[in-house]
Amino acid sequence: MLKLTPNLRLLSKHDATNFTKFESVRFRRRKPISLGTAKSKLFKIPPRPSQSEEEKLELQRLHNNYRTQMKSLRYYFIVNHSAEFAEASEDPEESRRVFEEDLKRCTSINEKWNEKQREIREKAISKQQENDIIAALEKVELEKKKIKEMKENIEEIVRKEKEQSKTFITAENIDAAIEQALANPVDYNFALISSGEKILGRDNIPGRDKNKASMNQ
């Protein structure tokens, strides 16, 4: 259904012929919430979703595997990372040194990842730029080809018009053209008779100047 926004309604009053001011949206009329539940659905109980025993067991198995793996990973990280700080936990300076070393190591890993992503990003941007340049050149060549074809068509039209201009009636040859037209009258009228004969002209006598025509024409 076609629906107008408030601003577009106001604009459409001034210019109803400009269809760019209309917005096509999906609209579905619904019952207002204030009316409540319909009487036909007041005591309707939706069916409870059923689940087969095999599906239930499979989902339970997947959940248990996921929970076991996550617990193992958490325990692994806790044990390995806590062991580095456990030895230096009594000495604050040693704890600080271990923390700074770990921070430097993490920063170094992060910088390597960033450098790798930067190289991938630069390659992608470079490839995209090359594709854009190729597409632009192809578009320019296509436009040149269209312009060339247009010029050729225009030149052909001009050439034909120049050839036809030789037979044009001008102020210099109008008298001769009138005399030629009067001396050679042309009558395009014709008649068909029941036998299929085509009689040309208004003043021709049947049987003297006639052409046979097929009845299927």
C-alpha positions as CSV (number, residue, x, y, z in Angstrom):
1,M,0.0,0.0,0.0
2,L,1.2,3.5,-0.8
3,K,1.7,5.6,2.3
4,L,2.8,9.3,2.6
5,T,4.9,10.7,5.3
6,P,3.6,13.9,6.9
7,N,6.2,16.1,5.2
8,L,5.6,14.4,1.9
9,R,1.8,14.9,2.2
10,L,2.4,18.6,2.6
11,L,4.7,18.7,-0.4
12,S,2.4,16.6,-2.6
13,K,-0.4,19.3,-2.2
14,H,1.8,21.7,-4.2
15,D,3.0,19.4,-6.9
16,A,1.0,16.2,-7.3
17,T,2.7,15.2,-10.6
18,N,6.2,14.7,-9.0
19,F,6.1,11.1,-7.9
20,T,9.6,11.3,-6.4
21,K,7.9,12.8,-3.3
22,F,6.1,9.6,-2.6
23,E,7.5,6.9,-0.4
24,S,6.4,3.2,-0.9
25,V,6.3,1.4,2.5
26,R,5.0,-1.9,3.6
27,F,1.8,-1.2,5.6
28,R,-0.4,-3.7,7.4
29,R,-3.4,-2.5,9.3
30,R,-3.6,-4.1,12.8
31,K,-6.1,-4.0,15.5
32,P,-5.3,-1.5,18.3
33,I,-3.9,-2.9,21.5
34,S,-6.6,-1.1,23.5
35,L,-9.3,-3.4,22.2
36,G,-7.9,-6.4,23.9
37,T,-8.0,-10.0,22.9
38,A,-10.8,-11.1,20.6
39,K,-13.6,-13.2,22.0
40,S,-12.8,-16.0,19.6
41,K,-9.2,-16.2,20.9
42,L,-9.8,-15.4,24.6
43,F,-9.6,-19.0,25.8
44,K,-7.4,-20.3,23.0
45,I,-4.4,-22.2,24.3
46,P,-1.5,-22.4,21.8
47,P,-0.1,-25.9,21.4
48,R,3.1,-26.5,23.3
49,P,6.1,-27.1,21.1
50,S,7.0,-30.8,21.1
51,Q,10.6,-32.1,21.1
52,S,11.5,-35.6,20.3
53,E,13.6,-37.6,22.8
54,E,16.5,-38.0,20.3
55,E,16.7,-34.3,19.6
56,K,16.6,-33.6,23.3
57,L,19.5,-36.0,24.1
58,E,21.5,-34.6,21.2
59,L,21.1,-31.0,22.4
60,Q,22.0,-32.0,25.9
61,R,25.1,-33.7,24.6
62,L,26.2,-30.7,22.7
63,H,25.6,-28.4,25.7
64,N,27.6,-30.7,28.0
65,N,30.5,-30.8,25.5
66,Y,30.5,-27.0,25.2
67,R,30.4,-26.5,28.9
68,T,33.3,-29.0,29.5
69,Q,35.5,-27.4,26.8
70,M,34.9,-23.9,28.2
71,K,35.7,-25.0,31.7
72,S,38.9,-26.6,30.5
73,L,40.0,-23.5,28.7
74,R,39.2,-21.3,31.7
75,Y,41.2,-23.6,34.0
76,Y,44.1,-23.7,31.5
77,F,44.4,-19.9,31.3
78,I,44.0,-19.5,35.1
79,V,46.7,-22.0,35.8
80,N,49.3,-20.8,33.3
81,H,48.8,-17.1,33.7
82,S,48.5,-17.3,37.5
83,A,51.7,-19.3,37.8
84,E,53.8,-16.4,36.4
85,F,52.5,-14.0,39.1
86,A,52.4,-16.5,41.9
87,E,56.2,-16.6,42.4
88,A,56.4,-12.8,42.4
89,S,53.3,-12.1,44.4
90,E,55.3,-11.6,47.7
91,D,57.6,-9.0,46.2
92,P,55.7,-5.9,44.7
93,E,58.7,-4.9,42.5
94,E,59.0,-8.4,41.1
95,S,55.2,-8.5,40.5
96,R,55.4,-5.2,38.7
97,R,58.4,-6.4,36.5
98,V,56.5,-9.6,35.6
99,F,53.4,-7.6,34.7
100,E,55.3,-5.1,32.5
101,E,57.1,-8.0,30.7
102,D,53.8,-9.7,30.1
103,L,52.3,-6.4,28.9
104,K,55.2,-5.9,26.5
105,R,54.8,-9.4,25.1
106,C,51.1,-8.9,24.6
107,T,51.7,-5.5,22.9
108,S,54.3,-7.1,20.6
109,I,51.8,-9.8,19.6
110,N,49.1,-7.1,19.0
111,E,51.5,-5.0,16.9
112,K,52.3,-8.1,14.7
113,W,48.6,-8.7,14.2
114,N,48.0,-5.1,13.4
115,E,50.9,-5.1,10.9
116,K,49.6,-8.2,9.2
117,Q,46.1,-6.7,9.0
118,R,47.5,-3.5,7.6
119,E,49.3,-5.4,4.8
120,I,46.1,-7.3,3.9
121,R,44.1,-4.0,4.0
122,E,46.6,-2.2,1.8
123,K,46.6,-5.0,-0.8
124,A,42.8,-5.1,-0.8
125,I,42.7,-1.3,-1.3
126,S,45.3,-1.4,-4.0
127,K,43.4,-4.1,-5.9
128,Q,40.2,-2.2,-5.5
129,Q,41.8,0.9,-6.9
130,E,43.1,-1.0,-9.9
131,N,39.7,-2.4,-10.6
132,D,38.2,1.0,-10.3
133,I,40.7,2.4,-12.8
134,I,40.1,-0.4,-15.2
135,A,36.3,0.1,-14.9
136,A,36.7,3.9,-15.4
137,L,38.8,3.3,-18.5
138,E,36.3,0.9,-19.9
139,K,33.6,3.4,-19.3
140,V,35.5,6.1,-21.1
141,E,36.2,3.9,-24.1
142,L,32.5,3.0,-24.2
143,E,31.5,6.7,-24.1
144,K,34.0,7.4,-26.9
145,K,32.5,4.6,-29.0
146,K,29.0,5.9,-28.4
147,I,30.1,9.4,-29.4
148,K,31.8,8.1,-32.5
149,E,28.7,6.1,-33.6
150,M,26.5,9.1,-32.9
151,K,28.8,11.3,-35.1
152,E,28.7,8.7,-37.9
153,N,24.9,8.6,-37.7
154,I,24.7,12.4,-37.8
155,E,27.1,12.5,-40.8
156,E,25.0,9.9,-42.6
157,I,21.8,11.9,-42.0
158,V,23.5,15.1,-43.2
159,R,24.8,13.3,-46.3
160,K,21.4,11.9,-47.2
161,E,19.8,15.4,-46.6
162,K,22.4,16.9,-48.9
163,E,21.5,14.4,-51.6
164,Q,17.8,15.0,-51.2
165,S,18.3,18.8,-51.2
166,K,19.1,18.6,-54.9
167,T,15.4,17.8,-55.6
168,F,14.0,20.4,-53.2
169,I,11.7,23.1,-54.7
170,T,13.3,26.5,-54.2
171,A,12.5,30.0,-55.3
172,E,14.6,29.6,-58.4
173,N,13.0,26.4,-59.7
174,I,9.4,26.7,-58.4
175,D,8.0,27.8,-61.8
176,A,9.5,24.8,-63.6
177,A,8.3,22.5,-60.8
178,I,4.7,23.8,-61.2
179,E,4.8,23.4,-65.0
180,Q,6.1,19.8,-64.6
181,A,3.4,19.0,-62.1
182,L,0.7,20.4,-64.3
183,A,2.1,18.6,-67.4
184,N,2.3,15.2,-65.6
185,P,-0.7,14.8,-63.2
186,V,-0.6,11.9,-60.9
187,D,-3.7,10.2,-59.6
188,Y,-3.3,7.8,-56.7
189,N,-7.0,6.8,-56.5
190,F,-8.0,3.3,-57.5
191,A,-10.9,0.9,-57.3
192,L,-11.3,-2.8,-56.9
193,I,-14.1,-4.7,-58.7
194,S,-15.5,-8.1,-57.9
195,S,-13.2,-9.9,-60.2
196,G,-10.1,-8.6,-58.4
197,E,-9.2,-6.1,-61.0
198,K,-7.5,-2.8,-59.8
199,I,-8.6,0.2,-61.8
200,L,-6.2,3.1,-61.3
201,G,-7.3,6.8,-61.3
202,R,-10.6,8.5,-61.3
203,D,-11.0,9.1,-65.1
204,N,-9.6,5.9,-66.5
205,I,-12.0,3.7,-68.5
206,P,-12.3,0.1,-67.2
207,G,-10.5,-2.3,-69.5
208,R,-8.0,0.3,-71.0
209,D,-5.6,0.9,-68.1
210,K,-6.1,-1.7,-65.3
211,N,-4.0,-4.0,-63.2
212,K,-5.2,-7.3,-61.8
213,A,-5.0,-7.6,-58.0
214,S,-5.5,-10.6,-55.9
215,M,-8.5,-10.7,-53.7
216,N,-6.4,-11.7,-50.7
217,Q,-4.5,-8.4,-50.7
